[in-house]
């Protein structure tokens, strides 16, 4: 006998994962600020975290083609 997973459970799990990822991103940004990385390294790391944030939040990504129907 298998337990059925409800839509509400899936949404709740996605929300928990989103919050955990956002916390990790915020901690990583603080770590970058507190360390003695070179400016180029800081920029690279921050750009990667910004990309991760956009992936978590969803929506159009820079450089992507956005198609809207009207």
C-alpha positions, 0 to 999 in steps of 0.5 A: 500500500502506497501513500499518496502525495497531495498537491498541497504536500508538494507545494509545501515541500517546494516552498521549504526548498525555496526558503532553504536555497534563499537562506543559502544564497544569503549566507553565501553573499555574506561570506563573500563580503566578509572574506578577502576575495579579489574583486574579480572573484567577488564579482564572479561568485556574486554573479553565480549566486544571482543566477541561482536566485533567478533560477529559484524565483523563476521567470524570464532569464537574461538572454532568453527569448520571451514569447507572450501571446496576446 
